[in-house]
């Protein structure tokens, strides 16, 4: 009896210990699970925070610059990082013009179309792998059609590979003072690491006219024909705004609607940039309204200074519309 009682007591004690251990184990498991989920949640927040930090800020930027003096006349978020989209092709054309000027290429030179170039998505001019196109056609298609396939043709002709060409693009950007621009491709198709600013795009637009006056007329093209197809320009501001003579439109979903415009009028040579427009028409209207206001302010200040007896080149091309943080009240070097 005593042995049996002791045995039953031992068994009962073991069962109680086992039952006591189950909640503790379950609790530890639950605790570990909660901790793991917490770590995962924190990691996700960190990744998301880094992603947001590396992503361009609120997309809209605007800038107007006197291209003759480099004076900034208007700016809003002009130094903020943005995606250039097809404004990228301005640098592709800069390097193409540079090669022409140095005699490395000819306008009538036939350039081969690779499978990679032919495989670029819209917009394009439907090039086929193995065909050859004149360099001038490639230039015209970038300006008028914003052709992604022709951009890669130029990149491979100039750099061997598009990647190598993109490295050359970034190097040239630094030489031009575009310190916040990185290129990863020749056409501006989506790449999170390809970015620029309104300031840098204005620098490039000014450099294109300054360095290649003999080729700048391409930016005023309204149409061109290739393989029996007539392509017309996307640049409606260039067509509609008095004195406008280029330079480039751009769009990808991440960037919004971009535009760089050059205007020569009333003795002024202005370059204006809008990045991150919500629609193409809205961007165009914003650009024309911004230019109208800029010319009106310049004219008003000039008349005022001339009435005071100052010479025409002594008045300061700066103004304030009362919107804090949007207009540079005092003239600044560019």
ZITA-V724985 format. One record per backbone hydrogen bond with DSSP energy under -1.0 kcal/mol. CO is the residue of the C=O (numbers start at 1). NH is the residue of the N-H. If there is no record, write none. Layout:
co=CO nh=NH
co=CO nh=NH
This chain:
co=1 nh=5
co=2 nh=6
co=3 nh=7
co=4 nh=8
co=5 nh=9
co=6 nh=10
co=7 nh=11
co=8 nh=12
co=9 nh=13
co=10 nh=14
co=11 nh=15
co=12 nh=16
co=13 nh=17
co=14 nh=18
co=15 nh=19
co=16 nh=20
co=17 nh=21
co=18 nh=22
co=20 nh=24
co=21 nh=25
co=22 nh=26
co=23 nh=27
co=24 nh=28
co=25 nh=29
co=26 nh=30
co=27 nh=31
co=28 nh=32
co=29 nh=33
co=30 nh=34
co=31 nh=35
co=32 nh=36
co=33 nh=37
co=34 nh=38
co=35 nh=39
co=36 nh=40
co=37 nh=41
co=38 nh=42
co=39 nh=43
co=40 nh=44
co=41 nh=45
co=42 nh=46
co=43 nh=47
co=44 nh=48
co=45 nh=49
co=46 nh=50
co=47 nh=51
co=48 nh=52
co=49 nh=53
co=50 nh=54
co=61 nh=275
co=62 nh=76
co=63 nh=273
co=64 nh=73
co=64 nh=74
co=65 nh=271
co=66 nh=70
co=71 nh=66
co=74 nh=64
co=76 nh=62
co=77 nh=80
co=78 nh=199
co=82 nh=196
co=84 nh=87
co=85 nh=88
co=86 nh=89
co=87 nh=90
co=88 nh=91
co=88 nh=92
co=89 nh=93
co=90 nh=94
co=91 nh=95
co=92 nh=96
co=93 nh=97
co=94 nh=98
co=95 nh=99
co=96 nh=100
co=97 nh=101
co=98 nh=102
co=99 nh=104
co=99 nh=105
co=100 nh=103
co=106 nh=109
co=107 nh=136
co=109 nh=135
co=111 nh=133
co=113 nh=130
co=114 nh=118
co=115 nh=119
co=117 nh=120
co=123 nh=148
co=128 nh=131
co=131 nh=113
co=133 nh=111
co=134 nh=138
co=135 nh=139
co=136 nh=140
co=137 nh=141
co=138 nh=142
co=139 nh=143
co=140 nh=144
co=141 nh=146
co=141 nh=147
co=147 nh=151
co=148 nh=152
co=149 nh=153
co=150 nh=154
co=151 nh=155
co=152 nh=156
co=153 nh=157
co=154 nh=158
co=155 nh=159
co=156 nh=160
co=159 nh=161
co=161 nh=165
co=162 nh=166
co=163 nh=167
co=164 nh=168
co=165 nh=169
co=166 nh=170
co=167 nh=171
co=168 nh=172
co=169 nh=173
co=170 nh=174
co=171 nh=175
co=172 nh=176
co=173 nh=178
co=174 nh=177
co=177 nh=179
co=178 nh=181
co=182 nh=195
co=191 nh=194
co=195 nh=182
co=196 nh=82
co=197 nh=201
co=198 nh=202
co=199 nh=203
co=200 nh=204
co=201 nh=205
co=202 nh=206
co=203 nh=207
co=204 nh=208
co=205 nh=209
co=206 nh=210
co=207 nh=211
co=208 nh=212
co=212 nh=215
co=212 nh=216
co=215 nh=218
co=216 nh=219
co=217 nh=220
co=218 nh=221
co=222 nh=233
co=224 nh=231
co=226 nh=229
co=229 nh=226
co=231 nh=224
co=234 nh=236
co=235 nh=239
co=236 nh=240
co=237 nh=241
co=241 nh=244
co=243 nh=264
co=246 nh=262
co=248 nh=260
co=250 nh=258
co=252 nh=256
co=257 nh=277
co=258 nh=250
co=259 nh=274
co=260 nh=248
co=261 nh=272
co=262 nh=245
co=263 nh=270
co=265 nh=268
co=268 nh=265
co=269 nh=67
co=270 nh=263
co=271 nh=65
co=272 nh=261
co=273 nh=63
co=274 nh=259
co=275 nh=61
co=277 nh=257
co=279 nh=283
co=280 nh=284
co=281 nh=285
co=282 nh=286
co=283 nh=287
co=284 nh=288
co=285 nh=289
co=286 nh=290
co=287 nh=291
co=288 nh=292
co=289 nh=293
co=290 nh=294
co=291 nh=295
co=292 nh=296
co=293 nh=297
co=294 nh=298
co=295 nh=299
co=296 nh=300
co=297 nh=301
co=298 nh=302
co=299 nh=303
co=300 nh=304
co=301 nh=305
co=302 nh=306
co=303 nh=307
co=305 nh=310
co=306 nh=309
co=311 nh=314
co=316 nh=318
co=322 nh=324
co=323 nh=326
co=326 nh=75
co=332 nh=72
